């Protein structure tokens, strides 16, 4: 029997996925491409922020209230005019730092060399983040069709040489009473690092090559552990 580890901030209300938002009230989470401007990476980032309780869905779809935190206005300003090519996770990190005056503990890790040590580091980070209750934004690449995509991992299970990630994907609908709408199988056979990962929704082989994390522990303990991220301090050239 497989055990699925799922993040903490998940509320299924009337068959629709919600989370506790920035004011402690539940807010709908899922965004389908077309709800906002921008490409998949922006949609995934906004869902990630909602799952962290930093943002409400209404903040994105309605005019910003005068009582809303300043970072809401900055976020919308940063992402109002999105490029047609989309953003890399590194670019998203820079925009997040600008929106939060460099006070948000956001980290991006990119795989450059696909050796087993570097792959294992990324995979361990994904599982560790979900284990402590938080989601992970993934970026992956289709080497055959030459395009990239981004989703949010909210759970995982392990079987054999596969790390199965349960994800929110803005490119497709979220079915009723579901908390994920895509599954990404990541190869964790480190004796066969050339074996590709697999995107079930698109039925295609991909390479998961970057992740974006927000470290809530650092944020919540900022009073006793000040955090001042440098512009590139956590982008590791794997």
C-alpha positions in Angstrom: 0.0 0.0 0.0 1.4 3.4 -1.1 1.4 6.3 1.3 0.9 9.8 -0.1 2.4 12.7 1.7 0.4 15.9 1.2 1.0 19.5 2.3 -0.8 21.0 5.3 -2.8 23.9 3.9 -5.4 21.9 1.9 -9.1 22.5 2.4 -11.7 20.7 0.2 -14.9 22.8 0.5 -18.0 21.9 -1.5 -15.8 19.9 -3.8 -13.5 22.8 -4.6 -9.9 23.2 -3.5 -9.3 25.9 -0.9 -6.5 27.0 1.4 -6.3 29.3 4.4 -5.3 32.6 3.0 -3.5 35.7 4.3 -6.3 36.7 6.7 -7.0 33.2 8.0 -10.1 32.7 5.9 -10.4 30.0 3.2 -9.7 31.1 -0.3 -10.0 29.1 -3.6 -6.6 28.1 -4.9 -6.7 26.8 -8.4 -6.1 29.1 -11.3 -6.6 28.1 -14.9 -4.6 29.7 -17.6 -6.8 32.5 -18.9 -7.9 33.7 -15.4 -4.9 36.1 -15.3 -2.3 37.5 -17.6 0.8 35.5 -18.1 2.1 32.0 -18.7 2.2 28.9 -16.6 5.1 29.9 -14.3 3.1 33.0 -13.1 0.0 30.9 -12.5 2.0 28.3 -10.5 3.7 31.0 -8.5 0.4 32.6 -7.5 -1.0 29.2 -6.4 2.2 28.6 -4.4 1.7 31.9 -2.6 -1.9 31.0 -1.8 -0.9 27.7 -0.4 1.6 29.5 1.8 -1.2 31.7 3.1 0.5 34.8 1.6 -2.2 35.7 -0.9 -5.9 35.3 -1.5 -7.3 34.4 -4.9 -9.5 37.5 -4.7 -6.4 39.7 -4.5 -5.6 38.6 -8.0 -9.0 38.8 -9.6 -10.3 42.0 -8.0 -9.2 45.6 -7.6 -6.7 45.8 -4.7 -8.3 47.0 -1.5 -6.8 50.1 0.2 -6.4 47.9 3.3 -4.4 45.2 1.5 -0.7 44.8 2.3 1.7 46.8 0.2 3.2 43.6 -1.3 -0.1 42.8 -2.9 0.1 46.0 -5.0 3.7 45.3 -5.8 3.0 41.7 -6.8 0.3 42.8 -9.2 2.5 45.5 -10.6 5.4 43.1 -11.2 3.2 40.6 -13.0 0.6 42.8 -14.8 2.6 42.9 -18.0 3.9 39.4 -18.5 6.0 38.5 -21.5 4.6 36.1 -24.0 7.6 33.8 -23.6 7.0 33.4 -19.9 9.4 33.5 -17.0 12.2 31.3 -15.7 12.1 30.4 -11.9 15.1 32.7 -11.5 13.2 35.6 -12.9 10.2 34.8 -10.7 12.5 34.9 -7.7 13.9 38.3 -8.6 10.3 39.7 -9.0 9.3 38.2 -5.6 12.2 39.8 -3.9 11.3 43.1 -5.3 7.7 42.7 -4.2 8.6 41.8 -0.7 11.5 44.3 -0.3 14.0 41.4 -0.2 12.3 40.0 2.9 10.8 36.8 1.5 12.9 33.6 1.9 12.6 32.3 -1.7 15.2 29.9 -3.1 15.6 28.6 -6.6 17.7 25.5 -7.5 18.6 24.6 -11.0 20.1 21.3 -12.3 23.0 22.0 -14.7 24.9 18.7 -14.5 22.7 15.6 -14.4 24.9 13.5 -12.2 23.4 11.4 -9.4 24.5 13.6 -6.6 22.9 16.8 -8.0 19.7 15.0 -9.0 19.4 13.4 -5.5 19.9 16.9 -3.9 16.9 18.3 -5.8 14.7 15.3 -5.2 15.5 15.3 -1.5 14.6 19.0 -1.3 11.3 18.4 -3.0 10.4 15.7 -0.5 11.7 17.6 2.5 9.6 20.7 1.6 6.4 18.6 1.2 7.2 16.7 4.4 7.2 19.9 6.5 3.9 20.9 4.9 4.7 23.2 2.0 4.4 23.0 -1.7 7.1 23.2 -4.4 7.1 24.9 -7.7 8.6 22.8 -10.4 9.9 23.7 -13.9 10.5 21.0 -16.5 11.6 20.7 -20.1 10.4 18.6 -23.0 13.6 17.9 -24.9 11.8 16.5 -27.9 9.3 19.3 -28.4 11.6 22.0 -27.1 9.2 23.7 -24.6 9.1 24.2 -20.9 6.3 24.1 -18.3 5.7 24.8 -14.6 3.4 23.2 -12.0 3.0 23.1 -8.2 3.7 19.9 -6.4 1.4 19.4 -3.3 2.2 15.8 -2.5 4.3 12.8 -3.3 4.7 9.0 -3.0 7.6 6.7 -3.6 7.6 3.3 -5.3 10.6 1.6 -6.8 12.8 4.0 -8.6 10.0 6.6 -9.1 9.2 9.7 -7.1 5.6 10.4 -8.0 4.6 14.1 -7.6 0.9 15.1 -7.4 0.6 18.6 -8.9 -1.6 21.5 -9.7 -1.3 22.3 -13.4 -2.8 25.6 -14.7 -2.9 24.2 -18.2 -5.8 21.8 -17.5 -9.0 21.7 -15.5 -9.1 20.7 -11.8 -11.8 18.0 -11.5 -14.5 18.2 -8.9 -13.4 17.1 -5.4 -9.8 16.8 -6.5 -6.7 18.4 -5.0 -4.4 17.7 -8.0 -4.8 17.5 -11.7 -1.5 16.2 -12.9 1.1 13.6 -11.9 4.8 13.9 -12.7 6.9 10.8 -12.3 10.5 11.6 -11.5 13.2 9.1 -12.1 15.2 8.4 -8.9 17.2 5.5 -10.4 20.6 7.2 -9.9 22.3 4.4 -11.8 20.4 5.4 -14.8 20.4 9.2 -14.7 19.7 9.5 -18.5 16.2 8.0 -18.0 13.7 10.8 -18.4 10.9 11.9 -16.1 7.2 11.6 -17.2 4.3 14.1 -17.4 1.1 12.1 -17.2 -1.3 14.9 -18.2 0.5 15.4 -21.5 1.7 11.8 -21.8 5.2 12.9 -22.6 8.8 12.4 -21.4 10.3 15.5 -19.6 13.2 16.6 -17.5 12.4 18.2 -14.1 15.3 20.7 -14.0 14.5 23.5 -11.5 12.5 24.1 -8.3 11.4 27.2 -6.4 10.8 27.0 -2.6 9.6 29.4 0.0 11.0 28.7 3.5 8.2 29.7 5.9 10.3 28.7 8.9 12.7 31.5 8.2 9.9 33.9 7.6 8.0 33.0 10.8 11.1 33.2 12.9 12.4 36.4 11.3 12.4 38.3 14.6 14.9 35.9 16.1 16.6 34.9 12.9 16.9 37.9 10.5 16.9 36.9 6.9 18.5 39.0 4.2 18.7 37.0 0.9 21.3 38.2 -1.5 20.3 38.4 -5.2 21.8 35.0 -6.1 22.7 33.4 -2.9 20.7 30.3 -3.3 20.8 29.6 -7.0 23.1 26.6 -7.2 24.7 25.8 -10.5 24.0 22.1 -10.3 
